[in-house]
Amino acid sequence: MGADIHGFVECRSRWAEPEDAWSAAVDLDLLYLGRNYDAFGCLFGVRNHAGFAPLAAERGAARTDLGRRTRGV
């Protein structure tokens, strides 16, 4: 069975109101085409057959403090 990962890289503005502090900067679909398990492994440690040290292992989505676009995913 295949694995798909959907989401966004978000950036936080220091000058925005708390409810608008986070904004979607990059859709993860732009970082890889289709099911790229090397990209999944490098970014998140998922399907990490190459043994990359993941950049954001086991983080998931924050329970609060998400940007509006990410909350809709």
Rosetta blueprint (number, residue, H / E / L):
1 M L
2 G L
3 A L
4 D L
5 I L
6 H L
7 G L
8 F E
9 V E
10 E E
11 C E
12 R E
13 S L
14 R L
15 W L
16 A L
17 E L
18 P H
19 E H
20 D H
21 A L
22 W E
23 S E
24 A E
25 A E
26 V E
27 D E
28 L H
29 D H
30 L H
31 L L
32 Y L
33 L L
34 G L
35 R L
36 N L
37 Y H
38 D H
39 A H
40 F H
41 G H
42 C H
43 L H
44 F H
45 G L
46 V L
47 R L
48 N L
49 H L
50 A L
51 G L
52 F L
53 A L
54 P L
55 L L
56 A L
57 A L
58 E L
59 R L
60 G L
61 A L
62 A L
63 R L
64 T L
65 D L
66 L L
67 G L
68 R H
69 R H
70 T H
71 R H
72 G L
73 V L
